[in-house]
Amino acid sequence: WLQPLFLGYMITMNITVLNMISALYFEAVTHAGNFDKMFQVSDVAIQEERLIEEQLKSLLEAADRNKDGRISRKVMLRVLDKKDGAKVLRQLKLDVTTMRALFKLADAEECDSVHIEDLCAAVQHLKAGGSNVQQAMLLFQSRRLLSRIDKLGKNTESRFRGLRSLVQKALDSDFDGRL
């Protein structure tokens, strides 16, 4: 009876060892596959960054007639509708609707004009995905909020100057009336 028990023990041990070896092999193959995937993703990210910097930015800068580093929404759409612009969008796997949304996001001053650098940075953040998109949105929303606060401050300052002028006139006329 010990012989069948020993045989059962040996079979169980061999199967256990084979399972452990298989698990280690599977883990090594999975790790290598993940490394290859990460390498491919980083390679794609580098290619997309190069595409944004070398082609998209160049197209937008060429359309910048004032050479002030800014581009209007209308001009951006015109550039992206042309053959070269459409090709860059296809290579980036983006469409015109997405670019409109990015433009609106980057237009912190809401003046229908953005810095070309900001627009390209928005595209890079979008392509990076994940938390980068959220960080970019927070950055551009903060700029928009600061722009509005600046406008409010200028408007308030202007109104205080007007009020000061009115008070000064009232005091001057009251002073002149007493003389």
C-alpha positions as CSV (number, residue, x, y, z in Angstrom):
1,W,0.0,0.0,0.0
2,L,3.0,2.3,0.4
3,Q,4.0,1.9,-3.2
4,P,0.8,3.4,-4.6
5,L,0.9,6.2,-2.0
6,F,4.5,7.0,-2.9
7,L,3.6,6.9,-6.7
8,G,0.7,9.3,-6.0
9,Y,3.0,11.6,-4.0
10,M,5.6,11.6,-6.8
11,I,2.9,12.3,-9.5
12,T,1.5,15.2,-7.4
13,M,5.0,16.6,-6.8
14,N,5.9,16.4,-10.5
15,I,2.7,18.2,-11.5
16,T,3.2,20.9,-8.8
17,V,6.8,21.5,-10.0
18,L,5.7,21.6,-13.6
19,N,2.9,24.1,-12.7
20,M,5.5,26.3,-10.9
21,I,7.9,26.2,-13.9
22,S,5.0,26.9,-16.3
23,A,3.9,29.9,-14.1
24,L,7.4,31.3,-14.0
25,Y,7.7,30.9,-17.8
26,F,4.3,32.5,-18.3
27,E,5.3,35.4,-16.0
28,A,8.6,35.9,-17.9
29,V,6.9,35.9,-21.3
30,T,4.2,38.3,-20.0
31,H,6.8,40.7,-18.6
32,A,8.7,40.6,-21.9
33,G,5.5,41.3,-23.8
34,N,4.6,44.2,-21.5
35,F,8.1,45.6,-21.9
36,D,7.8,45.4,-25.7
37,K,4.4,47.0,-25.6
38,M,5.7,49.8,-23.4
39,F,8.6,50.3,-25.7
40,Q,6.2,50.5,-28.7
41,V,4.0,52.9,-26.9
42,S,6.9,55.2,-26.0
43,D,8.1,54.9,-29.6
44,V,4.6,55.9,-30.9
45,A,4.6,58.8,-28.4
46,I,8.0,60.0,-29.6
47,Q,6.8,59.8,-33.2
48,E,3.6,61.7,-32.4
49,E,5.6,64.4,-30.5
50,R,7.9,64.7,-33.5
51,L,4.9,65.0,-35.8
52,I,3.4,67.7,-33.7
53,E,6.6,69.7,-33.4
54,E,7.9,69.3,-36.9
55,Q,4.7,69.2,-39.0
56,L,1.7,70.6,-37.2
57,K,3.5,73.4,-35.6
58,S,5.3,74.3,-38.9
59,L,2.0,74.4,-40.8
60,L,0.4,76.6,-38.1
61,E,3.4,78.9,-38.0
62,A,3.4,79.2,-41.8
63,A,-0.2,80.4,-41.6
64,D,0.7,83.0,-38.9
65,R,0.7,86.2,-41.1
66,N,1.6,88.6,-38.2
67,K,4.4,86.4,-37.0
68,D,3.3,87.0,-33.5
69,G,3.0,83.3,-32.6
70,R,-0.8,83.3,-32.4
71,I,-3.4,81.8,-34.7
72,S,-7.1,82.3,-35.0
73,R,-9.6,79.5,-35.1
74,K,-10.6,80.4,-38.6
75,V,-7.0,80.2,-39.9
76,M,-6.4,77.0,-37.9
77,L,-9.4,75.3,-39.5
78,R,-8.3,76.5,-43.0
79,V,-4.9,75.0,-42.4
80,L,-6.3,71.7,-41.2
81,D,-8.7,71.5,-44.2
82,K,-5.8,71.6,-46.6
83,K,-4.1,68.5,-47.8
84,D,-1.0,68.7,-45.5
85,G,-3.1,69.6,-42.5
86,A,-5.6,66.7,-43.1
87,K,-2.6,64.3,-43.5
88,V,-1.1,65.4,-40.1
89,L,-4.5,65.0,-38.4
90,R,-4.9,61.5,-39.9
91,Q,-1.4,60.6,-38.7
92,L,-2.2,61.9,-35.2
93,K,-5.5,60.0,-35.3
94,L,-7.4,63.3,-34.6
95,D,-10.2,65.1,-36.4
96,V,-11.3,68.7,-36.9
97,T,-13.9,68.5,-34.2
98,T,-11.3,67.5,-31.7
99,M,-9.0,70.4,-32.8
100,R,-11.9,72.8,-32.4
101,A,-12.4,71.6,-28.9
102,L,-8.7,71.9,-28.1
103,F,-8.6,75.4,-29.6
104,K,-11.5,76.4,-27.4
105,L,-9.8,74.9,-24.4
106,A,-6.5,76.7,-25.2
107,D,-8.2,80.1,-25.9
108,A,-8.0,81.3,-22.3
109,E,-8.6,84.9,-23.1
110,E,-11.6,83.9,-25.2
111,C,-10.4,86.2,-28.0
112,D,-10.7,83.6,-30.8
113,S,-6.9,83.4,-31.0
114,V,-4.3,81.2,-29.3
115,H,-0.6,80.8,-29.0
116,I,0.6,78.2,-31.4
117,E,2.8,76.7,-28.7
118,D,-0.3,76.4,-26.4
119,L,-2.3,74.6,-29.1
120,C,0.5,72.2,-29.8
121,A,1.0,71.5,-26.1
122,A,-2.8,70.8,-25.8
123,V,-2.5,68.3,-28.7
124,Q,0.5,66.7,-27.0
125,H,-1.3,66.4,-23.7
126,L,-4.3,64.9,-25.4
127,K,-2.1,62.3,-27.2
128,A,-0.4,61.4,-23.9
129,G,-3.8,60.6,-22.4
130,G,-4.7,59.9,-18.8
131,S,-3.7,62.4,-16.2
132,N,-1.9,64.6,-18.7
133,V,-5.3,65.5,-20.3
134,Q,-6.7,66.4,-16.9
135,Q,-3.6,68.5,-16.0
136,A,-3.8,70.3,-19.3
137,M,-7.5,71.0,-18.8
138,L,-6.7,72.4,-15.3
139,L,-3.9,74.5,-16.7
140,F,-6.1,76.0,-19.4
141,Q,-9.1,76.5,-17.1
142,S,-6.8,78.2,-14.6
143,R,-5.6,80.6,-17.4
144,R,-9.2,81.3,-18.4
145,L,-10.1,82.0,-14.8
146,L,-7.1,84.3,-14.3
147,S,-8.0,86.1,-17.6
148,R,-11.5,86.7,-16.3
149,I,-10.3,87.9,-13.0
150,D,-7.9,90.3,-14.8
151,K,-10.8,91.7,-16.9
152,L,-12.9,92.1,-13.7
153,G,-10.0,93.9,-12.0
154,K,-9.5,96.3,-15.0
155,N,-13.3,96.9,-15.2
156,T,-13.5,97.6,-11.4
157,E,-10.5,99.9,-11.6
158,S,-12.0,101.8,-14.5
159,R,-15.3,102.2,-12.6
160,F,-13.5,103.4,-9.5
161,R,-11.7,106.0,-11.6
162,G,-15.0,107.2,-13.0
163,L,-16.5,107.3,-9.5
164,R,-13.5,109.2,-8.2
165,S,-13.9,111.7,-11.0
166,L,-17.6,112.2,-10.2
167,V,-16.9,112.6,-6.5
168,Q,-14.1,115.1,-7.3
169,K,-16.4,117.1,-9.6
170,A,-19.1,117.1,-7.0
171,L,-16.7,118.3,-4.3
172,D,-15.2,121.0,-6.6
173,S,-18.7,122.3,-7.6
174,D,-19.7,122.3,-3.9
175,F,-16.5,124.1,-3.0
176,D,-17.0,126.6,-5.8
177,G,-20.6,127.2,-4.7
178,R,-19.5,128.2,-1.2
179,L,-17.1,130.8,-2.4
